[in-house]
Amino acid sequence: MRLSEVGFGQAVPVEGYGPGFFRIGGEAHDAPLLLVAGEVREWGGYDDAGALVALAGAADVLLVGTGAEIAHLPQGLRARLEEAGLGVEAMDSAAACRTYNVLLSEQRRVALAVLPVE
């Protein structure tokens, strides 16, 4: 078997997650986060739609981690994101973190908005 090291370029992968936290770039974060283009930003949750709409053009797909279990995004939020031309996929936060890392390793233009698992 041949193993290859995964490269992320300038992007910052999610290194770990657990009850109430995410570890990114060696630092623990205990709030909802937005990761895009090598940046880690705090995110205000579903009420902070403007931060997500602003990703149009910077990312082709937005993964939204909905917490411990998968949940539907509020319909108004989903409509605004789709109207802005941003593909959006909702999944539980653990799956969103893993999927984000895979897409980063493929050099894809991906963003992650993620709620902590309580």
C-alpha positions as CSV (number, residue, x, y, z in Angstrom):
1,M,0.0,0.0,0.0
2,R,1.3,3.4,-0.9
3,L,0.5,6.3,1.5
4,S,0.6,10.0,0.5
5,E,0.6,12.9,2.8
6,V,-2.4,15.2,2.4
7,G,-1.6,18.8,1.6
8,F,-4.0,21.7,2.3
9,G,-2.0,24.6,0.8
10,Q,-2.9,27.8,2.6
11,A,-6.2,26.4,3.8
12,V,-6.8,25.5,7.4
13,P,-8.3,22.1,8.0
14,V,-10.4,21.1,11.1
15,E,-8.0,19.1,13.3
16,G,-10.6,18.0,15.8
17,Y,-14.0,18.6,17.4
18,G,-15.9,17.5,20.4
19,P,-18.6,18.7,22.8
20,G,-18.7,22.5,22.4
21,F,-15.4,23.0,20.6
22,F,-13.4,22.8,17.4
23,R,-9.6,22.6,17.1
24,I,-8.3,24.5,14.1
25,G,-4.7,25.6,13.5
26,G,-3.8,24.3,17.0
27,E,-6.3,26.5,18.7
28,A,-9.6,25.5,20.4
29,H,-12.7,27.5,19.4
30,D,-15.9,27.2,21.4
31,A,-18.3,29.2,19.2
32,P,-19.9,28.7,15.8
33,L,-17.3,29.2,13.1
34,L,-17.0,30.1,9.5
35,L,-13.9,28.7,7.6
36,V,-13.1,29.9,4.1
37,A,-9.9,30.5,2.1
38,G,-7.5,29.9,5.0
39,E,-9.4,32.1,7.4
40,V,-11.2,31.2,10.6
41,R,-14.0,33.6,11.7
42,E,-16.6,33.5,14.4
43,W,-20.1,33.1,12.9
44,G,-23.4,34.3,14.5
45,G,-25.3,31.1,13.5
46,Y,-28.4,31.0,11.3
47,D,-29.2,34.7,12.1
48,D,-25.9,35.8,10.5
49,A,-27.0,35.1,6.9
50,G,-25.0,38.1,5.6
51,A,-21.7,36.5,6.4
52,L,-22.7,33.4,4.4
53,V,-24.1,35.3,1.4
54,A,-20.8,37.2,1.3
55,L,-19.1,33.9,0.4
56,A,-20.6,33.9,-3.1
57,G,-17.7,34.0,-5.5
58,A,-15.2,32.9,-2.8
59,A,-16.5,29.4,-2.6
60,D,-18.4,27.0,-4.9
61,V,-20.0,25.1,-2.0
62,L,-20.9,25.9,1.6
63,L,-21.1,23.0,4.0
64,V,-23.3,23.8,7.1
65,G,-22.7,21.8,10.2
66,T,-26.0,21.8,12.1
67,G,-24.8,20.5,15.4
68,A,-25.1,16.9,16.8
69,E,-27.8,15.9,14.3
70,I,-28.6,16.8,10.8
71,A,-31.3,19.5,10.5
72,H,-32.9,21.5,7.8
73,L,-31.7,25.0,7.3
74,P,-34.2,27.7,7.8
75,Q,-36.0,28.1,4.4
76,G,-35.3,31.8,4.2
77,L,-31.6,31.2,4.7
78,R,-31.4,28.5,2.1
79,A,-33.3,30.6,-0.4
80,R,-30.9,33.6,0.2
81,L,-27.8,31.4,-0.3
82,E,-29.2,29.7,-3.4
83,E,-30.2,33.1,-4.8
84,A,-26.6,34.3,-4.3
85,G,-25.4,31.3,-6.4
86,L,-23.9,29.5,-3.5
87,G,-24.4,25.7,-3.4
88,V,-25.2,24.7,0.2
89,E,-25.2,21.3,1.9
90,A,-26.4,20.8,5.4
91,M,-25.2,17.9,7.5
92,D,-24.3,17.2,11.2
93,S,-21.2,19.1,12.3
94,A,-19.0,16.0,12.5
95,A,-19.7,15.0,8.9
96,A,-19.4,18.6,7.8
97,C,-15.9,18.9,9.3
98,R,-14.8,15.6,7.7
99,T,-16.2,16.5,4.3
100,Y,-14.7,20.0,4.5
101,N,-11.2,18.5,5.1
102,V,-11.6,16.1,2.1
103,L,-12.7,18.8,-0.2
104,L,-9.8,21.0,1.0
105,S,-7.3,18.3,0.3
106,E,-8.7,18.2,-3.3
107,Q,-8.0,22.0,-3.6
108,R,-11.7,22.7,-4.0
109,R,-13.3,26.1,-3.2
110,V,-15.2,25.2,-0.2
111,A,-16.4,27.0,2.9
112,L,-17.7,25.6,6.3
113,A,-20.2,27.2,8.6
114,V,-20.4,25.0,11.7
115,L,-22.3,24.9,14.9
116,P,-20.7,23.2,17.9
117,V,-21.9,19.8,19.1
118,E,-23.4,20.3,22.6
